[in-house]
């Protein structure tokens, strides 16, 4: 399992990002992945890197379709190969 943390910043969209965040959460809900919203980023669990980057690409496309011309996306990835991890296992460690 891959646990990743990502944040998207819609540039030039004003000071409130709430509507863009809701759009990203819509993408996450539609995907069926486990995710946990945070105050500055969102944690997700995926099985593969391909699934992770496909999800982030879909989120970027959704925000771009809202008229945003520039999106900065930051990603941190925990790709652990020696044992299964999850958001819950990391929170309880």
MODELLER restraints for C-alpha pairs under 7 A, 6 or more apart:
rsr = mdl.restraints
at = mdl.atoms
rsr.add(forms.Gaussian(group=physical.xy_distance, feature=features.Distance(at['CA:1:A'], at['CA:45:A']), mean=6.62, stdev=0.5))
rsr.add(forms.Gaussian(group=physical.xy_distance, feature=features.Distance(at['CA:1:A'], at['CA:46:A']), mean=5.92, stdev=0.5))
rsr.add(forms.Gaussian(group=physical.xy_distance, feature=features.Distance(at['CA:1:A'], at['CA:47:A']), mean=4.85, stdev=0.5))
rsr.add(forms.Gaussian(group=physical.xy_distance, feature=features.Distance(at['CA:1:A'], at['CA:84:A']), mean=5.76, stdev=0.5))
rsr.add(forms.Gaussian(group=physical.xy_distance, feature=features.Distance(at['CA:1:A'], at['CA:85:A']), mean=5.73, stdev=0.5))
rsr.add(forms.Gaussian(group=physical.xy_distance, feature=features.Distance(at['CA:1:A'], at['CA:86:A']), mean=6.59, stdev=0.5))
rsr.add(forms.Gaussian(group=physical.xy_distance, feature=features.Distance(at['CA:2:A'], at['CA:45:A']), mean=5.54, stdev=0.5))
rsr.add(forms.Gaussian(group=physical.xy_distance, feature=features.Distance(at['CA:2:A'], at['CA:46:A']), mean=5.18, stdev=0.5))
rsr.add(forms.Gaussian(group=physical.xy_distance, feature=features.Distance(at['CA:2:A'], at['CA:47:A']), mean=5.86, stdev=0.5))
rsr.add(forms.Gaussian(group=physical.xy_distance, feature=features.Distance(at['CA:2:A'], at['CA:48:A']), mean=6.67, stdev=0.5))
rsr.add(forms.Gaussian(group=physical.xy_distance, feature=features.Distance(at['CA:2:A'], at['CA:78:A']), mean=5.91, stdev=0.5))
rsr.add(forms.Gaussian(group=physical.xy_distance, feature=features.Distance(at['CA:2:A'], at['CA:79:A']), mean=5.01, stdev=0.5))
rsr.add(forms.Gaussian(group=physical.xy_distance, feature=features.Distance(at['CA:2:A'], at['CA:80:A']), mean=6.88, stdev=0.5))
rsr.add(forms.Gaussian(group=physical.xy_distance, feature=features.Distance(at['CA:3:A'], at['CA:43:A']), mean=6.88, stdev=0.5))
rsr.add(forms.Gaussian(group=physical.xy_distance, feature=features.Distance(at['CA:3:A'], at['CA:44:A']), mean=5.73, stdev=0.5))
rsr.add(forms.Gaussian(group=physical.xy_distance, feature=features.Distance(at['CA:3:A'], at['CA:45:A']), mean=4.66, stdev=0.5))
rsr.add(forms.Gaussian(group=physical.xy_distance, feature=features.Distance(at['CA:3:A'], at['CA:46:A']), mean=6.63, stdev=0.5))
rsr.add(forms.Gaussian(group=physical.xy_distance, feature=features.Distance(at['CA:3:A'], at['CA:77:A']), mean=6.11, stdev=0.5))
rsr.add(forms.Gaussian(group=physical.xy_distance, feature=features.Distance(at['CA:3:A'], at['CA:78:A']), mean=5.24, stdev=0.5))
rsr.add(forms.Gaussian(group=physical.xy_distance, feature=features.Distance(at['CA:3:A'], at['CA:79:A']), mean=6.80, stdev=0.5))
rsr.add(forms.Gaussian(group=physical.xy_distance, feature=features.Distance(at['CA:3:A'], at['CA:86:A']), mean=6.24, stdev=0.5))
rsr.add(forms.Gaussian(group=physical.xy_distance, feature=features.Distance(at['CA:3:A'], at['CA:87:A']), mean=6.41, stdev=0.5))
rsr.add(forms.Gaussian(group=physical.xy_distance, feature=features.Distance(at['CA:4:A'], at['CA:43:A']), mean=5.54, stdev=0.5))
rsr.add(forms.Gaussian(group=physical.xy_distance, feature=features.Distance(at['CA:4:A'], at['CA:44:A']), mean=5.37, stdev=0.5))
rsr.add(forms.Gaussian(group=physical.xy_distance, feature=features.Distance(at['CA:4:A'], at['CA:45:A']), mean=6.49, stdev=0.5))
rsr.add(forms.Gaussian(group=physical.xy_distance, feature=features.Distance(at['CA:4:A'], at['CA:75:A']), mean=6.89, stdev=0.5))
rsr.add(forms.Gaussian(group=physical.xy_distance, feature=features.Distance(at['CA:4:A'], at['CA:76:A']), mean=5.51, stdev=0.5))
rsr.add(forms.Gaussian(group=physical.xy_distance, feature=features.Distance(at['CA:4:A'], at['CA:77:A']), mean=4.31, stdev=0.5))
rsr.add(forms.Gaussian(group=physical.xy_distance, feature=features.Distance(at['CA:4:A'], at['CA:78:A']), mean=5.93, stdev=0.5))
rsr.add(forms.Gaussian(group=physical.xy_distance, feature=features.Distance(at['CA:5:A'], at['CA:41:A']), mean=6.46, stdev=0.5))
rsr.add(forms.Gaussian(group=physical.xy_distance, feature=features.Distance(at['CA:5:A'], at['CA:42:A']), mean=5.47, stdev=0.5))
rsr.add(forms.Gaussian(group=physical.xy_distance, feature=features.Distance(at['CA:5:A'], at['CA:43:A']), mean=4.27, stdev=0.5))
rsr.add(forms.Gaussian(group=physical.xy_distance, feature=features.Distance(at['CA:5:A'], at['CA:44:A']), mean=6.34, stdev=0.5))
rsr.add(forms.Gaussian(group=physical.xy_distance, feature=features.Distance(at['CA:5:A'], at['CA:75:A']), mean=5.72, stdev=0.5))
rsr.add(forms.Gaussian(group=physical.xy_distance, feature=features.Distance(at['CA:5:A'], at['CA:76:A']), mean=5.11, stdev=0.5))
rsr.add(forms.Gaussian(group=physical.xy_distance, feature=features.Distance(at['CA:5:A'], at['CA:77:A']), mean=6.49, stdev=0.5))
rsr.add(forms.Gaussian(group=physical.xy_distance, feature=features.Distance(at['CA:6:A'], at['CA:41:A']), mean=5.50, stdev=0.5))
rsr.add(forms.Gaussian(group=physical.xy_distance, feature=features.Distance(at['CA:6:A'], at['CA:42:A']), mean=5.50, stdev=0.5))
rsr.add(forms.Gaussian(group=physical.xy_distance, feature=features.Distance(at['CA:6:A'], at['CA:43:A']), mean=6.53, stdev=0.5))
rsr.add(forms.Gaussian(group=physical.xy_distance, feature=features.Distance(at['CA:6:A'], at['CA:73:A']), mean=6.97, stdev=0.5))
rsr.add(forms.Gaussian(group=physical.xy_distance, feature=features.Distance(at['CA:6:A'], at['CA:74:A']), mean=5.44, stdev=0.5))
rsr.add(forms.Gaussian(group=physical.xy_distance, feature=features.Distance(at['CA:6:A'], at['CA:75:A']), mean=4.37, stdev=0.5))
rsr.add(forms.Gaussian(group=physical.xy_distance, feature=features.Distance(at['CA:6:A'], at['CA:76:A']), mean=6.35, stdev=0.5))
rsr.add(forms.Gaussian(group=physical.xy_distance, feature=features.Distance(at['CA:7:A'], at['CA:40:A']), mean=6.91, stdev=0.5))
rsr.add(forms.Gaussian(group=physical.xy_distance, feature=features.Distance(at['CA:7:A'], at['CA:41:A']), mean=4.59, stdev=0.5))
rsr.add(forms.Gaussian(group=physical.xy_distance, feature=features.Distance(at['CA:7:A'], at['CA:42:A']), mean=6.43, stdev=0.5))
rsr.add(forms.Gaussian(group=physical.xy_distance, feature=features.Distance(at['CA:7:A'], at['CA:73:A']), mean=5.65, stdev=0.5))
rsr.add(forms.Gaussian(group=physical.xy_distance, feature=features.Distance(at['CA:7:A'], at['CA:74:A']), mean=5.28, stdev=0.5))
rsr.add(forms.Gaussian(group=physical.xy_distance, feature=features.Distance(at['CA:7:A'], at['CA:75:A']), mean=6.72, stdev=0.5))
rsr.add(forms.Gaussian(group=physical.xy_distance, feature=features.Distance(at['CA:8:A'], at['CA:71:A']), mean=6.51, stdev=0.5))
rsr.add(forms.Gaussian(group=physical.xy_distance, feature=features.Distance(at['CA:8:A'], at['CA:72:A']), mean=5.59, stdev=0.5))
rsr.add(forms.Gaussian(group=physical.xy_distance, feature=features.Distance(at['CA:8:A'], at['CA:73:A']), mean=4.38, stdev=0.5))
rsr.add(forms.Gaussian(group=physical.xy_distance, feature=features.Distance(at['CA:8:A'], at['CA:74:A']), mean=6.48, stdev=0.5))
rsr.add(forms.Gaussian(group=physical.xy_distance, feature=features.Distance(at['CA:9:A'], at['CA:71:A']), mean=5.54, stdev=0.5))
rsr.add(forms.Gaussian(group=physical.xy_distance, feature=features.Distance(at['CA:9:A'], at['CA:72:A']), mean=5.00, stdev=0.5))
rsr.add(forms.Gaussian(group=physical.xy_distance, feature=features.Distance(at['CA:9:A'], at['CA:73:A']), mean=6.38, stdev=0.5))
rsr.add(forms.Gaussian(group=physical.xy_distance, feature=features.Distance(at['CA:10:A'], at['CA:68:A']), mean=6.26, stdev=0.5))
rsr.add(forms.Gaussian(group=physical.xy_distance, feature=features.Distance(at['CA:10:A'], at['CA:70:A']), mean=6.16, stdev=0.5))
rsr.add(forms.Gaussian(group=physical.xy_distance, feature=features.Distance(at['CA:10:A'], at['CA:71:A']), mean=4.59, stdev=0.5))
rsr.add(forms.Gaussian(group=physical.xy_distance, feature=features.Distance(at['CA:10:A'], at['CA:72:A']), mean=6.55, stdev=0.5))
rsr.add(forms.Gaussian(group=physical.xy_distance, feature=features.Distance(at['CA:11:A'], at['CA:68:A']), mean=6.99, stdev=0.5))
rsr.add(forms.Gaussian(group=physical.xy_distance, feature=features.Distance(at['CA:11:A'], at['CA:70:A']), mean=5.25, stdev=0.5))
rsr.add(forms.Gaussian(group=physical.xy_distance, feature=features.Distance(at['CA:11:A'], at['CA:71:A']), mean=5.72, stdev=0.5))
rsr.add(forms.Gaussian(group=physical.xy_distance, feature=features.Distance(at['CA:13:A'], at['CA:68:A']), mean=6.56, stdev=0.5))
rsr.add(forms.Gaussian(group=physical.xy_distance, feature=features.Distance(at['CA:20:A'], at['CA:63:A']), mean=6.09, stdev=0.5))
rsr.add(forms.Gaussian(group=physical.xy_distance, feature=features.Distance(at['CA:23:A'], at['CA:62:A']), mean=6.80, stdev=0.5))
rsr.add(forms.Gaussian(group=physical.xy_distance, feature=features.Distance(at['CA:23:A'], at['CA:63:A']), mean=6.84, stdev=0.5))
rsr.add(forms.Gaussian(group=physical.xy_distance, feature=features.Distance(at['CA:24:A'], at['CA:59:A']), mean=5.23, stdev=0.5))
rsr.add(forms.Gaussian(group=physical.xy_distance, feature=features.Distance(at['CA:27:A'], at['CA:58:A']), mean=6.99, stdev=0.5))
rsr.add(forms.Gaussian(group=physical.xy_distance, feature=features.Distance(at['CA:27:A'], at['CA:59:A']), mean=6.02, stdev=0.5))
rsr.add(forms.Gaussian(group=physical.xy_distance, feature=features.Distance(at['CA:33:A'], at['CA:44:A']), mean=6.90, stdev=0.5))
rsr.add(forms.Gaussian(group=physical.xy_distance, feature=features.Distance(at['CA:33:A'], at['CA:45:A']), mean=6.31, stdev=0.5))
rsr.add(forms.Gaussian(group=physical.xy_distance, feature=features.Distance(at['CA:33:A'], at['CA:46:A']), mean=6.65, stdev=0.5))
rsr.add(forms.Gaussian(group=physical.xy_distance, feature=features.Distance(at['CA:34:A'], at['CA:44:A']), mean=5.82, stdev=0.5))
rsr.add(forms.Gaussian(group=physical.xy_distance, feature=features.Distance(at['CA:34:A'], at['CA:45:A']), mean=5.55, stdev=0.5))
rsr.add(forms.Gaussian(group=physical.xy_distance, feature=features.Distance(at['CA:35:A'], at['CA:42:A']), mean=6.90, stdev=0.5))
rsr.add(forms.Gaussian(group=physical.xy_distance, feature=features.Distance(at['CA:35:A'], at['CA:43:A']), mean=5.43, stdev=0.5))
rsr.add(forms.Gaussian(group=physical.xy_distance, feature=features.Distance(at['CA:35:A'], at['CA:44:A']), mean=4.27, stdev=0.5))
rsr.add(forms.Gaussian(group=physical.xy_distance, feature=features.Distance(at['CA:35:A'], at['CA:45:A']), mean=6.43, stdev=0.5))
rsr.add(forms.Gaussian(group=physical.xy_distance, feature=features.Distance(at['CA:36:A'], at['CA:42:A']), mean=5.77, stdev=0.5))
rsr.add(forms.Gaussian(group=physical.xy_distance, feature=features.Distance(at['CA:36:A'], at['CA:43:A']), mean=5.15, stdev=0.5))
rsr.add(forms.Gaussian(group=physical.xy_distance, feature=features.Distance(at['CA:36:A'], at['CA:44:A']), mean=6.54, stdev=0.5))
rsr.add(forms.Gaussian(group=physical.xy_distance, feature=features.Distance(at['CA:37:A'], at['CA:43:A']), mean=6.46, stdev=0.5))
rsr.add(forms.Gaussian(group=physical.xy_distance, feature=features.Distance(at['CA:45:A'], at['CA:86:A']), mean=6.57, stdev=0.5))
rsr.add(forms.Gaussian(group=physical.xy_distance, feature=features.Distance(at['CA:45:A'], at['CA:87:A']), mean=6.89, stdev=0.5))
rsr.add(forms.Gaussian(group=physical.xy_distance, feature=features.Distance(at['CA:46:A'], at['CA:52:A']), mean=5.85, stdev=0.5))
